Amino acid sequence: MTERETLDLYEATGALLRGHFLLTSGLHSDVYLQSALVLQHPADATKLGEALAAPFRGDRIQTVLAPAIGGILVSHEVARALGVRALFTEREGGTMRLRRGFALAPAERCLVVEDVMTTGGSTRETIHVARAAGAQVVGAAAIVDRGVAARSGRSDLGVPFTALLHIDLPTYEREECPLCAQGLPAVKPGSRT
């Protein structure tokens, strides 16, 4: 999929929202990408998963791993495209970890995926979980990179990174947010509480 096709999919499904949002990263923005509105359509989820998997087909991936909750469907579809299993990490006591009986073997080759990456915080935490289990993180991917890599052209994840759409959308610290200065209430549509 091209960047334009990915953006068109978000627009067509109503997943490109405008307003005043508190992002999972803690930053504020006037644009929010609600991937669940895209991924609710299995054909679109499959298409995105296949496109994200494509650059990693020759990397002998054994497991696709994602942070809950936004990355769960993404990991499932990428894993389906690669013919491997899909796992997810989730927070317990504020710390990202594997739960539900999920485990990674030493040297297991993992691909970490996400729906939307802004600062890369959840992706880095998931990479840390995999490495702490002894797994080898081969790369990372996101449907949308709306942050650091989109602005700089490179990620700071320590592994090869790719995204279907790189889009530089404004983000603000709360103290510098022009929407807060206008007195507009922020909505938190993300999954982290």
N, C-alpha and C positions, 0 to 999 in steps of 0.2 A: 504494500500500500504506500502511496505517496503521502507526503505531509498534507497536501491539499485534500486528499481523500479522507485522511484521518480527521482533519478539522471539519470537513463537510459532514462527516458522520456525527460528530459531537453537536454540530449546529442542527442537523436534521432531526435528531432525537431530543432536542431541547436540553442537552447536557452542558451547554455553554451558558452559564448563568451570569447575570450582571446584578450588582447590588453592593452590599458591604459585608464582607465575609471574614471570619476568623479561621485561618487555615490550620491544619493539623500541626504545622511547624510553629504555630504561635504568631505568625505574621498576619497582617491584614491585607486584603486585596479587594478591588472592585470587580474581579472576575473569578468565578469558581467553575471548575470542570467536574461535573457530577458523573463520573464514569459509570455508576450503577445504571443510569438511564440509557447508556449505550449497551452495556453488558447484559441487560435484561432480554435482549434479542439474541437468541442462540446463534443465528447465522452471522451476526455482526461480531459476536464474541469469538466465534471460530475463526473468522477472517483475520481479526486482530491477533489472535494467538498464533496463527500460522505465520503471519508477517513478523511477529516478534521472534519466533523460533528460527526463522530462516538463516540469520547470520551465525547461528550456533550449531547448525546441523552437523558439521564436521568435528565438533569439540567433545564428542563422547560424553555428553551430559547424562547423568544417571538420575538426578532429581532436580525438580524445579521447586524453589522455595520462595515464599512471599510473606510479607507482613500482613497480618489480618487488619482490617477486614477488607479494605479496598483491593488488595492483591490476590485474594483467594480465587476468584473466578479467573483472573489473569493467569495465575500459576496453573490452574486446571487446564485451561485451553492451550497454553504453551506446552505443558507436559503431554497433552493429547497429541499435539503436532509432532513432538519429538519421540513419542512412544515410551515415555518414562512416567514415574510417579510424581505426584504433586503434594507438597506439604506446605504448611503455613506456621508462622510464629505468631504468638500473641502475648500481650502484656499480662503479667501476674505480679501484683505488688509494685507496679511501675517499671518492671524489668521485662524486656522482650525475651521470650524463651520458647522452646518446643514443649508442647503439652499434648494431651490426648493420646499418649502412647507413641507419638512420633519420635523417631531417632534417626541419626545419621551415622554412618560407619566412617572410621578413619579413612582418609583419602578419597571418600566418595565425591564424585565430580558434580558440583551444584551450579545451577544458574539461578540467580536471585532476580525476581521480577516484581514490578509494582505497576499500579495503574497510572498515577500522576506523581512525579517527583518535583518537589520545590527546592528544599534544602538538601535532600538526600538523607535526612536523619533516620527515618525508618528503614531505609535500604541499608545504611551503614550498620544499624543495630542488628538487622537480619544477617548480614555478612558476618558480623561478630559472633552471633549464635552458631552459625555453620562452622566457622573456624574454631570456636571453642570446643566443638564436638569432634574436631580433627578432620572435618571435610575440607575439600579443596574448592574454593569458589573460582569458577572459570570466567565468569562475567556477570554483568547486570544489565537489565533492560527495563524500560518503562514504555507504556503507550504514549504518555505525554511527559516531556521534560519542560517544565515551565519556570525553571530556576537557574541555578548556578551554571550548569553546563550549557543551557540555552544562551546565556549571556556571554560566556567565555569561550565556548566551543570545546570545552573539556570538563570532565568530571573529576572529583577528588575522592572517588570511591576506592581507589587502589586496584581496580580490576577494569578490563575493557567494558565500556558502557555504550549502549545504543538506545535510541528512542524512535518511535514512528513519527512523532511530531515534536520539534523543538520550537517553543514559542516563548518569547520574552514578555511575560505579563508582569505589571508592576506589583510589588509587594512593599509593605511598610511595617516598621516597628510601631507598636501601639502609640508611643509618644510622638511619632512623626506622621501619623496617619491623617491625611486631609479629610477623610470621611468622619473620623472621630471628632476632628476639630469642628466639623459642621453639626455635630450632635447626632449623627445618624447611628442607630443601634447596629451592632455587628451580629450577624447570624453565623452559627457554627454548624454547617452541614456535614462536616467530616465525622470520622468514626472514633477518634480518640477523645475520651472524656477527661 
